[in-house]
Amino acid sequence: VAALRLFATAKGKQPARATTPTESTDIERTVAKQLKIILKRSRQKTYISEQHGSGTDEGTGSRPGVLDVPSDESEE
């Protein structure tokens, strides 16, 4: 039986283990870590997409991607 376990381990398979019940705090920590990673990636993607959006047809205002629209109070 031990030889079978060694052979399974050598092939990269993990032997069956008894699972222990996890505490809710462990699960909450894992969820918090995943959310942190997701938010970080989202911010990076937003930053990259904002860099590419600075074309000449988008206006020259102070906010990138917003067209310049004359206000009603403009003097002619």
PDB file of N, CA, C and O in Angstrom:
ATOM      1  N   VAL A   1       0.841  -1.191   0.000  1.00  0.00           N
ATOM      2  CA  VAL A   1       0.000   0.000   0.000  1.00  0.00           C
ATOM      3  C   VAL A   1       0.882   1.250   0.000  1.00  0.00           C
ATOM      4  O   VAL A   1       0.557   2.242  -0.652  1.00  0.00           O
ATOM      5  N   ALA A   2       1.981   1.203   0.720  1.00  0.00           N
ATOM      6  CA  ALA A   2       2.880   2.354   0.773  1.00  0.00           C
ATOM      7  C   ALA A   2       3.486   2.622  -0.597  1.00  0.00           C
ATOM      8  O   ALA A   2       3.706   3.775  -0.966  1.00  0.00           O
ATOM      9  N   ALA A   3       3.754   1.568  -1.346  1.00  0.00           N
ATOM     10  CA  ALA A   3       4.323   1.736  -2.680  1.00  0.00           C
ATOM     11  C   ALA A   3       3.332   2.452  -3.597  1.00  0.00           C
ATOM     12  O   ALA A   3       3.729   3.273  -4.424  1.00  0.00           O
ATOM     13  N   LEU A   4       2.053   2.142  -3.449  1.00  0.00           N
ATOM     14  CA  LEU A   4       1.051   2.825  -4.257  1.00  0.00           C
ATOM     15  C   LEU A   4       1.000   4.308  -3.924  1.00  0.00           C
ATOM     16  O   LEU A   4       0.852   5.147  -4.812  1.00  0.00           O
ATOM     17  N   ARG A   5       1.123   4.622  -2.660  1.00  0.00           N
ATOM     18  CA  ARG A   5       1.111   6.035  -2.272  1.00  0.00           C
ATOM     19  C   ARG A   5       2.332   6.760  -2.815  1.00  0.00           C
ATOM     20  O   ARG A   5       2.225   7.895  -3.281  1.00  0.00           O
ATOM     21  N   LEU A   6       3.489   6.117  -2.758  1.00  0.00           N
ATOM     22  CA  LEU A   6       4.687   6.742  -3.298  1.00  0.00           C
ATOM     23  C   LEU A   6       4.546   6.934  -4.802  1.00  0.00           C
ATOM     24  O   LEU A   6       4.932   7.973  -5.338  1.00  0.00           O
ATOM     25  N   PHE A   7       3.997   5.942  -5.476  1.00  0.00           N
ATOM     26  CA  PHE A   7       3.820   6.041  -6.913  1.00  0.00           C
ATOM     27  C   PHE A   7       2.863   7.173  -7.264  1.00  0.00           C
ATOM     28  O   PHE A   7       3.108   7.921  -8.210  1.00  0.00           O
ATOM     29  N   ALA A   8       1.777   7.301  -6.509  1.00  0.00           N
ATOM     30  CA  ALA A   8       0.821   8.374  -6.761  1.00  0.00           C
ATOM     31  C   ALA A   8       1.463   9.729  -6.499  1.00  0.00           C
ATOM     32  O   ALA A   8       1.224  10.690  -7.231  1.00  0.00           O
ATOM     33  N   THR A   9       2.271   9.800  -5.461  1.00  0.00           N
ATOM     34  CA  THR A   9       2.953  11.055  -5.152  1.00  0.00           C
ATOM     35  C   THR A   9       3.968  11.386  -6.238  1.00  0.00           C
ATOM     36  O   THR A   9       4.127  12.549  -6.609  1.00  0.00           O
ATOM     37  N   ALA A  10       4.650  10.373  -6.746  1.00  0.00           N
ATOM     38  CA  ALA A  10       5.640  10.594  -7.791  1.00  0.00           C
ATOM     39  C   ALA A  10       4.982  11.111  -9.066  1.00  0.00           C
ATOM     40  O   ALA A  10       5.601  11.865  -9.817  1.00  0.00           O
ATOM     41  N   LYS A  11       3.743  10.717  -9.317  1.00  0.00           N
ATOM     42  CA  LYS A  11       3.043  11.181 -10.510  1.00  0.00           C
ATOM     43  C   LYS A  11       2.486  12.591 -10.335  1.00  0.00           C
ATOM     44  O   LYS A  11       1.973  13.173 -11.290  1.00  0.00           O
ATOM     45  N   GLY A  12       2.580  13.143  -9.131  1.00  0.00           N
ATOM     46  CA  GLY A  12       2.091  14.486  -8.896  1.00  0.00           C
ATOM     47  C   GLY A  12       0.712  14.525  -8.278  1.00  0.00           C
ATOM     48  O   GLY A  12       0.159  15.606  -8.073  1.00  0.00           O
ATOM     49  N   LYS A  13       0.141  13.365  -7.975  1.00  0.00           N
ATOM     50  CA  LYS A  13      -1.171  13.344  -7.338  1.00  0.00           C
ATOM     51  C   LYS A  13      -0.995  13.483  -5.842  1.00  0.00           C
ATOM     52  O   LYS A  13      -0.032  12.970  -5.273  1.00  0.00           O
ATOM     53  N   GLN A  14      -1.910  14.167  -5.211  1.00  0.00           N
ATOM     54  CA  GLN A  14      -1.836  14.345  -3.770  1.00  0.00           C
ATOM     55  C   GLN A  14      -2.659  13.266  -3.089  1.00  0.00           C
ATOM     56  O   GLN A  14      -3.765  12.962  -3.536  1.00  0.00           O
ATOM     57  N   PRO A  15      -2.145  12.684  -2.020  1.00  0.00           N
ATOM     58  CA  PRO A  15      -2.917  11.678  -1.290  1.00  0.00           C
ATOM     59  C   PRO A  15      -4.134  12.308  -0.625  1.00  0.00           C
ATOM     60  O   PRO A  15      -4.135  13.496  -0.301  1.00  0.00           O
ATOM     61  N   ALA A  16      -5.161  11.503  -0.429  1.00  0.00           N
ATOM     62  CA  ALA A  16      -6.378  12.003   0.204  1.00  0.00           C
ATOM     63  C   ALA A  16      -6.084  12.394   1.637  1.00  0.00           C
ATOM     64  O   ALA A  16      -5.390  11.677   2.358  1.00  0.00           O
ATOM     65  N   ARG A  17      -6.616  13.537   2.047  1.00  0.00           N
ATOM     66  CA  ARG A  17      -6.382  14.022   3.408  1.00  0.00           C
ATOM     67  C   ARG A  17      -7.717  14.301   4.072  1.00  0.00           C
ATOM     68  O   ARG A  17      -8.723  14.568   3.415  1.00  0.00           O
ATOM     69  N   ALA A  18      -7.696  14.231   5.371  1.00  0.00           N
ATOM     70  CA  ALA A  18      -8.897  14.595   6.120  1.00  0.00           C
ATOM     71  C   ALA A  18      -9.004  16.115   6.122  1.00  0.00           C
ATOM     72  O   ALA A  18      -8.025  16.810   6.391  1.00  0.00           O
ATOM     73  N   THR A  19     -10.171  16.620   5.828  1.00  0.00           N
ATOM     74  CA  THR A  19     -10.352  18.073   5.806  1.00  0.00           C
ATOM     75  C   THR A  19     -10.829  18.539   7.169  1.00  0.00           C
ATOM     76  O   THR A  19     -11.663  17.899   7.810  1.00  0.00           O
ATOM     77  N   THR A  20     -10.290  19.652   7.590  1.00  0.00           N
ATOM     78  CA  THR A  20     -10.705  20.220   8.871  1.00  0.00           C
ATOM     79  C   THR A  20     -11.674  21.351   8.601  1.00  0.00           C
ATOM     80  O   THR A  20     -11.511  22.086   7.626  1.00  0.00           O
ATOM     81  N   PRO A  21     -12.663  21.502   9.434  1.00  0.00           N
ATOM     82  CA  PRO A  21     -13.598  22.617   9.223  1.00  0.00           C
ATOM     83  C   PRO A  21     -12.877  23.950   9.400  1.00  0.00           C
ATOM     84  O   PRO A  21     -12.129  24.133  10.360  1.00  0.00           O
ATOM     85  N   THR A  22     -13.102  24.871   8.478  1.00  0.00           N
ATOM     86  CA  THR A  22     -12.443  26.174   8.563  1.00  0.00           C
ATOM     87  C   THR A  22     -13.313  27.138   9.346  1.00  0.00           C
ATOM     88  O   THR A  22     -14.541  27.064   9.319  1.00  0.00           O
ATOM     89  N   GLU A  23     -12.665  28.017  10.024  1.00  0.00           N
ATOM     90  CA  GLU A  23     -13.389  29.024  10.801  1.00  0.00           C
ATOM     91  C   GLU A  23     -13.880  30.126   9.867  1.00  0.00           C
ATOM     92  O   GLU A  23     -13.316  30.345   8.795  1.00  0.00           O
ATOM     93  N   SER A  24     -14.921  30.807  10.283  1.00  0.00           N
ATOM     94  CA  SER A  24     -15.472  31.872   9.443  1.00  0.00           C
ATOM     95  C   SER A  24     -14.477  33.016   9.270  1.00  0.00           C
ATOM     96  O   SER A  24     -14.493  33.697   8.245  1.00  0.00           O
ATOM     97  N   THR A  25     -13.611  33.236  10.262  1.00  0.00           N
ATOM     98  CA  THR A  25     -12.625  34.315  10.133  1.00  0.00           C
ATOM     99  C   THR A  25     -11.621  33.996   9.038  1.00  0.00           C
ATOM    100  O   THR A  25     -11.162  34.899   8.338  1.00  0.00           O
ATOM    101  N   ASP A  26     -11.273  32.716   8.879  1.00  0.00           N
ATOM    102  CA  ASP A  26     -10.355  32.336   7.808  1.00  0.00           C
ATOM    103  C   ASP A  26     -10.990  32.590   6.446  1.00  0.00           C
ATOM    104  O   ASP A  26     -10.336  33.083   5.527  1.00  0.00           O
ATOM    105  N   ILE A  27     -12.254  32.251   6.326  1.00  0.00           N
ATOM    106  CA  ILE A  27     -12.962  32.463   5.065  1.00  0.00           C
ATOM    107  C   ILE A  27     -13.077  33.957   4.779  1.00  0.00           C
ATOM    108  O   ILE A  27     -12.903  34.388   3.639  1.00  0.00           O
ATOM    109  N   GLU A  28     -13.370  34.745   5.807  1.00  0.00           N
ATOM    110  CA  GLU A  28     -13.484  36.196   5.626  1.00  0.00           C
ATOM    111  C   GLU A  28     -12.157  36.794   5.189  1.00  0.00           C
ATOM    112  O   GLU A  28     -12.128  37.696   4.351  1.00  0.00           O
ATOM    113  N   ARG A  29     -11.058  36.299   5.749  1.00  0.00           N
ATOM    114  CA  ARG A  29      -9.742  36.801   5.350  1.00  0.00           C
ATOM    115  C   ARG A  29      -9.465  36.467   3.892  1.00  0.00           C
ATOM    116  O   ARG A  29      -8.937  37.295   3.149  1.00  0.00           O
ATOM    117  N   THR A  30      -9.819  35.260   3.486  1.00  0.00           N
ATOM    118  CA  THR A  30      -9.595  34.858   2.106  1.00  0.00           C
ATOM    119  C   THR A  30     -10.415  35.720   1.157  1.00  0.00           C
ATOM    120  O   THR A  30      -9.909  36.157   0.123  1.00  0.00           O
ATOM    121  N   VAL A  31     -11.657  35.965   1.492  1.00  0.00           N
ATOM    122  CA  VAL A  31     -12.523  36.809   0.657  1.00  0.00           C
ATOM    123  C   VAL A  31     -11.962  38.221   0.596  1.00  0.00           C
ATOM    124  O   VAL A  31     -11.956  38.838  -0.469  1.00  0.00           O
ATOM    125  N   ALA A  32     -11.495  38.735   1.714  1.00  0.00           N
ATOM    126  CA  ALA A  32     -10.930  40.089   1.745  1.00  0.00           C
ATOM    127  C   ALA A  32      -9.691  40.175   0.860  1.00  0.00           C
ATOM    128  O   ALA A  32      -9.501  41.170   0.160  1.00  0.00           O
ATOM    129  N   LYS A  33      -8.850  39.153   0.882  1.00  0.00           N
ATOM    130  CA  LYS A  33      -7.655  39.152   0.036  1.00  0.00           C
ATOM    131  C   LYS A  33      -8.040  39.133  -1.439  1.00  0.00           C
ATOM    132  O   LYS A  33      -7.445  39.840  -2.252  1.00  0.00           O
ATOM    133  N   GLN A  34      -9.039  38.320  -1.781  1.00  0.00           N
ATOM    134  CA  GLN A  34      -9.473  38.244  -3.171  1.00  0.00           C
ATOM    135  C   GLN A  34     -10.041  39.579  -3.635  1.00  0.00           C
ATOM    136  O   GLN A  34      -9.761  40.015  -4.751  1.00  0.00           O
ATOM    137  N   LEU A  35     -10.832  40.227  -2.796  1.00  0.00           N
ATOM    138  CA  LEU A  35     -11.386  41.532  -3.155  1.00  0.00           C
ATOM    139  C   LEU A  35     -10.285  42.562  -3.346  1.00  0.00           C
ATOM    140  O   LEU A  35     -10.351  43.391  -4.254  1.00  0.00           O
ATOM    141  N   LYS A  36      -9.277  42.510  -2.493  1.00  0.00           N
ATOM    142  CA  LYS A  36      -8.162  43.446  -2.594  1.00  0.00           C
ATOM    143  C   LYS A  36      -7.442  43.274  -3.933  1.00  0.00           C
ATOM    144  O   LYS A  36      -7.088  44.255  -4.588  1.00  0.00           O
ATOM    145  N   ILE A  37      -7.233  42.025  -4.328  1.00  0.00           N
ATOM    146  CA  ILE A  37      -6.562  41.747  -5.599  1.00  0.00           C
ATOM    147  C   ILE A  37      -7.418  42.222  -6.769  1.00  0.00           C
ATOM    148  O   ILE A  37      -6.907  42.819  -7.716  1.00  0.00           O
ATOM    149  N   ILE A  38      -8.725  41.955  -6.701  1.00  0.00           N
ATOM    150  CA  ILE A  38      -9.630  42.356  -7.778  1.00  0.00           C
ATOM    151  C   ILE A  38      -9.660  43.874  -7.918  1.00  0.00           C
ATOM    152  O   ILE A  38      -9.609  44.393  -9.033  1.00  0.00           O
ATOM    153  N   LEU A  39      -9.743  44.592  -6.797  1.00  0.00           N
ATOM    154  CA  LEU A  39      -9.764  46.054  -6.849  1.00  0.00           C
ATOM    155  C   LEU A  39      -8.464  46.606  -7.415  1.00  0.00           C
ATOM    156  O   LEU A  39      -8.476  47.568  -8.183  1.00  0.00           O
ATOM    157  N   LYS A  40      -7.349  46.000  -7.039  1.00  0.00           N
ATOM    158  CA  LYS A  40      -6.054  46.455  -7.531  1.00  0.00           C
ATOM    159  C   LYS A  40      -5.975  46.297  -9.048  1.00  0.00           C
ATOM    160  O   LYS A  40      -5.528  47.204  -9.749  1.00  0.00           O
ATOM    161  N   ARG A  41      -6.415  45.132  -9.554  1.00  0.00           N
ATOM    162  CA  ARG A  41      -6.390  44.902 -10.997  1.00  0.00           C
ATOM    163  C   ARG A  41      -7.333  45.855 -11.720  1.00  0.00           C
ATOM    164  O   ARG A  41      -7.021  46.343 -12.806  1.00  0.00           O
ATOM    165  N   SER A  42      -8.476  46.115 -11.121  1.00  0.00           N
ATOM    166  CA  SER A  42      -9.450  47.009 -11.736  1.00  0.00           C
ATOM    167  C   SER A  42      -8.877  48.415 -11.855  1.00  0.00           C
ATOM    168  O   SER A  42      -9.045  49.076 -12.880  1.00  0.00           O
ATOM    169  N   ARG A  43      -8.206  48.867 -10.811  1.00  0.00           N
ATOM    170  CA  ARG A  43      -7.595  50.202 -10.848  1.00  0.00           C
ATOM    171  C   ARG A  43      -6.526  50.272 -11.923  1.00  0.00           C
ATOM    172  O   ARG A  43      -6.419  51.277 -12.626  1.00  0.00           O
ATOM    173  N   GLN A  44      -5.725  49.208 -12.059  1.00  0.00           N
ATOM    174  CA  GLN A  44      -4.677  49.196 -13.071  1.00  0.00           C
ATOM    175  C   GLN A  44      -5.277  49.258 -14.468  1.00  0.00           C
ATOM    176  O   GLN A  44      -4.771  49.984 -15.324  1.00  0.00           O
ATOM    177  N   LYS A  45      -6.349  48.505 -14.712  1.00  0.00           N
ATOM    178  CA  LYS A  45      -6.984  48.514 -16.027  1.00  0.00           C
ATOM    179  C   LYS A  45      -7.581  49.880 -16.322  1.00  0.00           C
ATOM    180  O   LYS A  45      -7.491  50.360 -17.452  1.00  0.00           O
ATOM    181  N   THR A  46      -8.191  50.516 -15.325  1.00  0.00           N
ATOM    182  CA  THR A  46      -8.771  51.844 -15.509  1.00  0.00           C
ATOM    183  C   THR A  46      -7.683  52.846 -15.852  1.00  0.00           C
ATOM    184  O   THR A  46      -7.866  53.674 -16.744  1.00  0.00           O
ATOM    185  N   TYR A  47      -6.560  52.785 -15.161  1.00  0.00           N
ATOM    186  CA  TYR A  47      -5.450  53.698 -15.403  1.00  0.00           C
ATOM    187  C   TYR A  47      -4.922  53.523 -16.821  1.00  0.00           C
ATOM    188  O   TYR A  47      -4.653  54.508 -17.509  1.00  0.00           O
ATOM    189  N   ILE A  48      -4.774  52.285 -17.260  1.00  0.00           N
ATOM    190  CA  ILE A  48      -4.262  52.023 -18.601  1.00  0.00           C
ATOM    191  C   ILE A  48      -5.240  52.528 -19.652  1.00  0.00           C
ATOM    192  O   ILE A  48      -4.822  53.135 -20.637  1.00  0.00           O
ATOM    193  N   SER A  49      -6.536  52.288 -19.461  1.00  0.00           N
ATOM    194  CA  SER A  49      -7.513  52.727 -20.459  1.00  0.00           C
ATOM    195  C   SER A  49      -7.609  54.246 -20.504  1.00  0.00           C
ATOM    196  O   SER A  49      -7.871  54.799 -21.572  1.00  0.00           O
ATOM    197  N   GLU A  50      -7.408  54.936 -19.395  1.00  0.00           N
ATOM    198  CA  GLU A  50      -7.440  56.397 -19.389  1.00  0.00           C
ATOM    199  C   GLU A  50      -6.238  56.968 -20.122  1.00  0.00           C
ATOM    200  O   GLU A  50      -6.339  58.036 -20.725  1.00  0.00           O
ATOM    201  N   GLN A  51      -5.103  56.283 -20.083  1.00  0.00           N
ATOM    202  CA  GLN A  51      -3.927  56.763 -20.793  1.00  0.00           C
ATOM    203  C   GLN A  51      -4.151  56.738 -22.297  1.00  0.00           C
ATOM    204  O   GLN A  51      -3.671  57.622 -23.006  1.00  0.00           O
ATOM    205  N   HIS A  52      -4.865  55.748 -22.788  1.00  0.00           N
ATOM    206  CA  HIS A  52      -5.071  55.607 -24.223  1.00  0.00           C
ATOM    207  C   HIS A  52      -6.162  56.533 -24.747  1.00  0.00           C
ATOM    208  O   HIS A  52      -6.302  56.669 -25.963  1.00  0.00           O
ATOM    209  N   GLY A  53      -6.924  57.162 -23.895  1.00  0.00           N
ATOM    210  CA  GLY A  53      -8.059  57.966 -24.337  1.00  0.00           C
ATOM    211  C   GLY A  53      -7.743  59.424 -24.576  1.00  0.00           C
ATOM    212  O   GLY A  53      -8.657  60.246 -24.522  1.00  0.00           O
ATOM    213  N   SER A  54      -6.512  59.789 -24.836  1.00  0.00           N
ATOM    214  CA  SER A  54      -6.178  61.204 -24.999  1.00  0.00           C
ATOM    215  C   SER A  54      -5.957  61.537 -26.469  1.00  0.00           C
ATOM    216  O   SER A  54      -4.861  61.947 -26.850  1.00  0.00           O
ATOM    217  N   GLY A  55      -6.980  61.367 -27.296  1.00  0.00           N
ATOM    218  CA  GLY A  55      -6.885  61.687 -28.714  1.00  0.00           C
ATOM    219  C   GLY A  55      -7.137  63.161 -28.967  1.00  0.00           C
ATOM    220  O   GLY A  55      -7.594  63.874 -28.074  1.00  0.00           O
ATOM    221  N   THR A  56      -6.842  63.633 -30.188  1.00  0.00           N
ATOM    222  CA  THR A  56      -7.011  65.051 -30.502  1.00  0.00           C
ATOM    223  C   THR A  56      -8.467  65.425 -30.684  1.00  0.00           C
ATOM    224  O   THR A  56      -8.817  66.596 -30.543  1.00  0.00           O
ATOM    225  N   ASP A  57      -9.336  64.457 -30.995  1.00  0.00           N
ATOM    226  CA  ASP A  57     -10.739  64.777 -31.225  1.00  0.00           C
ATOM    227  C   ASP A  57     -11.546  64.823 -29.937  1.00  0.00           C
ATOM    228  O   ASP A  57     -12.769  64.950 -29.983  1.00  0.00           O
ATOM    229  N   GLU A  58     -10.895  64.726 -28.808  1.00  0.00           N
ATOM    230  CA  GLU A  58     -11.626  64.688 -27.550  1.00  0.00           C
ATOM    231  C   GLU A  58     -11.619  66.020 -26.818  1.00  0.00           C
ATOM    232  O   GLU A  58     -12.045  66.072 -25.664  1.00  0.00           O
ATOM    233  N   GLY A  59     -11.166  67.072 -27.422  1.00  0.00           N
ATOM    234  CA  GLY A  59     -11.169  68.370 -26.768  1.00  0.00           C
ATOM    235  C   GLY A  59      -9.855  68.657 -26.075  1.00  0.00           C
ATOM    236  O   GLY A  59      -8.985  67.794 -25.966  1.00  0.00           O
ATOM    237  N   THR A  60      -9.730  69.893 -25.606  1.00  0.00           N
ATOM    238  CA  THR A  60      -8.496  70.298 -24.946  1.00  0.00           C
ATOM    239  C   THR A  60      -8.769  70.773 -23.536  1.00  0.00           C
ATOM    240  O   THR A  60      -7.964  71.510 -22.966  1.00  0.00           O
ATOM    241  N   GLY A  61      -9.888  70.366 -22.964  1.00  0.00           N
ATOM    242  CA  GLY A  61     -10.264  70.797 -21.619  1.00  0.00           C
ATOM    243  C   GLY A  61      -9.373  70.181 -20.557  1.00  0.00           C
ATOM    244  O   GLY A  61      -8.460  69.411 -20.854  1.00  0.00           O
ATOM    245  N   SER A  62      -9.656  70.532 -19.326  1.00  0.00           N
ATOM    246  CA  SER A  62      -8.833  70.047 -18.228  1.00  0.00           C
ATOM    247  C   SER A  62      -9.137  68.599 -17.881  1.00  0.00           C
ATOM    248  O   SER A  62      -8.317  67.926 -17.256  1.00  0.00           O
ATOM    249  N   ARG A  63     -10.318  68.108 -18.284  1.00  0.00           N
ATOM    250  CA  ARG A  63     -10.672  66.716 -17.993  1.00  0.00           C
ATOM    251  C   ARG A  63     -10.517  65.892 -19.265  1.00  0.00           C
ATOM    252  O   ARG A  63     -11.184  66.171 -20.261  1.00  0.00           O
ATOM    253  N   PRO A  64      -9.653  64.888 -19.249  1.00  0.00           N
ATOM    254  CA  PRO A  64      -9.455  64.082 -20.452  1.00  0.00           C
ATOM    255  C   PRO A  64     -10.720  63.310 -20.801  1.00  0.00           C
ATOM    256  O   PRO A  64     -11.403  62.787 -19.921  1.00  0.00           O
ATOM    257  N   GLY A  65     -11.020  63.246 -22.081  1.00  0.00           N
ATOM    258  CA  GLY A  65     -12.176  62.497 -22.539  1.00  0.00           C
ATOM    259  C   GLY A  65     -13.467  63.274 -22.517  1.00  0.00           C
ATOM    260  O   GLY A  65     -14.507  62.731 -22.889  1.00  0.00           O
ATOM    261  N   VAL A  66     -13.443  64.549 -22.088  1.00  0.00           N
ATOM    262  CA  VAL A  66     -14.654  65.364 -22.026  1.00  0.00           C
ATOM    263  C   VAL A  66     -14.530  66.460 -23.075  1.00  0.00           C
ATOM    264  O   VAL A  66     -13.545  67.197 -23.098  1.00  0.00           O
ATOM    265  N   LEU A  67     -15.519  66.564 -23.932  1.00  0.00           N
ATOM    266  CA  LEU A  67     -15.481  67.572 -24.989  1.00  0.00           C
ATOM    267  C   LEU A  67     -15.655  68.970 -24.415  1.00  0.00           C
ATOM    268  O   LEU A  67     -16.316  69.164 -23.395  1.00  0.00           O
ATOM    269  N   ASP A  68     -15.045  69.944 -25.094  1.00  0.00           N
ATOM    270  CA  ASP A  68     -15.203  71.337 -24.684  1.00  0.00           C
ATOM    271  C   ASP A  68     -16.547  71.845 -25.195  1.00  0.00           C
ATOM    272  O   ASP A  68     -16.799  71.831 -26.400  1.00  0.00           O
ATOM    273  N   VAL A  69     -17.394  72.283 -24.304  1.00  0.00           N
ATOM    274  CA  VAL A  69     -18.704  72.813 -24.664  1.00  0.00           C
ATOM    275  C   VAL A  69     -18.765  74.243 -24.156  1.00  0.00           C
ATOM    276  O   VAL A  69     -18.559  74.481 -22.966  1.00  0.00           O
ATOM    277  N   PRO A  70     -19.047  75.208 -25.043  1.00  0.00           N
ATOM    278  CA  PRO A  70     -19.115  76.603 -24.579  1.00  0.00           C
ATOM    279  C   PRO A  70     -20.286  76.784 -23.615  1.00  0.00           C
ATOM    280  O   PRO A  70     -21.364  76.222 -23.815  1.00  0.00           O
ATOM    281  N   SER A  71     -20.060  77.564 -22.585  1.00  0.00           N
ATOM    282  CA  SER A  71     -21.123  77.807 -21.609  1.00  0.00           C
ATOM    283  C   SER A  71     -22.043  78.909 -22.121  1.00  0.00           C
ATOM    284  O   SER A  71     -21.704  79.607 -23.076  1.00  0.00           O
ATOM    285  N   ASP A  72     -23.187  79.067 -21.501  1.00  0.00           N
ATOM    286  CA  ASP A  72     -24.150  80.090 -21.906  1.00  0.00           C
ATOM    287  C   ASP A  72     -23.661  81.496 -21.572  1.00  0.00           C
ATOM    288  O   ASP A  72     -24.141  82.472 -22.149  1.00  0.00           O
ATOM    289  N   GLU A  73     -22.727  81.604 -20.662  1.00  0.00           N
ATOM    290  CA  GLU A  73     -22.242  82.904 -20.213  1.00  0.00           C
ATOM    291  C   GLU A  73     -21.050  83.401 -21.022  1.00  0.00           C
ATOM    292  O   GLU A  73     -20.417  84.385 -20.640  1.00  0.00           O
ATOM    293  N   SER A  74     -20.730  82.737 -22.134  1.00  0.00           N
ATOM    294  CA  SER A  74     -19.548  83.133 -22.892  1.00  0.00           C
ATOM    295  C   SER A  74     -19.789  84.465 -23.597  1.00  0.00           C
ATOM    296  O   SER A  74     -20.884  84.738 -24.087  1.00  0.00           O
ATOM    297  N   GLU A  75     -18.744  85.283 -23.636  1.00  0.00           N
ATOM    298  CA  GLU A  75     -18.838  86.592 -24.281  1.00  0.00           C
ATOM    299  C   GLU A  75     -18.403  86.452 -25.723  1.00  0.00           C
ATOM    300  O   GLU A  75     -17.437  85.748 -26.017  1.00  0.00           O
ATOM    301  N   GLU A  76     -19.102  87.113 -26.620  1.00  0.00           N
ATOM    302  CA  GLU A  76     -18.754  87.026 -28.038  1.00  0.00           C
ATOM    303  C   GLU A  76     -18.188  88.316 -28.549  1.00  0.00           C
ATOM    304  O   GLU A  76     -17.842  88.415 -29.726  1.00  0.00           O
TER     305      GLU A  76
END
